[in-house]
Amino acid sequence: MADVDSSKLEMPDFVDPGGYGEVSGEITIPGTVGKSQADEYNTLDEPVRETIKGKETTTGKSEPPQYNTLEEPVTVTIMRDLRAVGTKFYHVLYPKEKKALLKEWDLWGPLILCTFLAMMVQGSEDADSGDGGPEFAQVFVIVWVGAAVVTMNTKLLGGTISFFQSVCVLGYCLLPCCGSLILCRLILIATQNKLLFILRFIVTVIGFVWATFAAMVFLGDSQPSTRKALAVYPILLFYFVISWLILSHTNV
């Protein structure tokens, strides 16, 4: 406990400040009980001490306020988001950590993959028959509405994750399907025959199985054990439709 007398200054008895009569000989300086001004500034760097059940414990140094991300450059923000998207892509390709996509969900990855699918699938053999707009919109409708329907089914079955977490997982797990689409487009460069069609079919099936497996790894624990089969069926149907669009597209 600080010594209160150390914060008082002795004054001569003959000094009468303002003529208020008898002076006690002491004056108290408020706010500096037991501490000098230099000591008060030094406490910012000292450990914070607390007394718990009569024992003094050190809780660590007082930390400065954290850096505000609103004041950082735009390039830093973009690079941080791109690294986060790349990390989630890695977890989809190597689905080992079940909570990797659920901790900090975002919709940047699903938007990128959906746009890529729409741009690659659109088009027709006859350039005068249309501009490919309906096909582009069709992919967007299938991906976003399909993901929303699968998510609603998950919630109705007693799922424990939020709506946007489920949409995030379903969107990011489109990455294997996008990989199979790229390989199929490369196969389409050559003259098509039955062997190349079988190769495209195998590549598409691998992408479909991979996407479904990754989605179940991330969403499996959020479903009751007695209703997992009911939750798997809409996910299978969702990625089956995407894979069918990929396999049925024959334009280079």
BELQUISUL-V294928 format. One record per backbone hydrogen bond with DSSP energy under -0.5 kcal/mol. NH is the residue of the N-H (numbers start at 1). CO is the residue of the C=O. If there is no record, write none. Layout:
BEGIN
nh | co
NH | CO
NH | CO
END
This chain:
BEGIN
nh | co
4 | 2
6 | 3
7 | 4
8 | 5
9 | 27
11 | 25
15 | 12
17 | 15
18 | 16
19 | 16
27 | 9
29 | 7
30 | 28
32 | 29
34 | 32
35 | 32
40 | 36
41 | 37
42 | 38
43 | 39
44 | 41
45 | 42
48 | 60
49 | 47
50 | 57
52 | 50
52 | 55
53 | 51
55 | 52
57 | 50
59 | 48
59 | 57
62 | 46
69 | 67
71 | 68
72 | 69
77 | 73
78 | 74
79 | 75
80 | 76
81 | 77
82 | 78
83 | 79
84 | 80
85 | 81
86 | 82
87 | 83
88 | 84
89 | 85
90 | 86
91 | 87
92 | 88
93 | 89
94 | 90
95 | 92
96 | 94
98 | 96
100 | 97
103 | 99
111 | 107
112 | 108
113 | 109
114 | 110
115 | 111
116 | 112
117 | 113
118 | 114
119 | 115
120 | 116
121 | 117
122 | 118
127 | 125
129 | 126
136 | 132
137 | 133
138 | 134
139 | 135
140 | 136
141 | 137
142 | 138
143 | 139
144 | 140
145 | 141
146 | 141
146 | 142
147 | 143
148 | 144
149 | 145
150 | 146
151 | 147
152 | 148
153 | 149
154 | 150
155 | 151
156 | 152
157 | 153
158 | 155
159 | 154
160 | 222
166 | 162
167 | 163
168 | 164
169 | 165
170 | 166
171 | 167
172 | 168
173 | 169
174 | 171
175 | 172
178 | 174
179 | 175
180 | 176
181 | 177
182 | 178
183 | 179
184 | 180
185 | 181
186 | 182
187 | 183
188 | 184
189 | 186
190 | 187
197 | 193
198 | 194
199 | 195
200 | 196
201 | 197
202 | 198
203 | 199
204 | 200
205 | 201
206 | 202
207 | 203
208 | 204
209 | 205
210 | 206
211 | 207
212 | 208
213 | 209
214 | 210
215 | 211
216 | 212
217 | 213
218 | 214
219 | 215
220 | 216
222 | 219
223 | 220
227 | 224
228 | 225
231 | 227
232 | 228
233 | 229
234 | 230
235 | 231
236 | 232
237 | 233
238 | 234
239 | 235
240 | 236
241 | 237
242 | 238
243 | 239
244 | 240
245 | 241
246 | 242
247 | 243
248 | 244
249 | 245
250 | 248
END
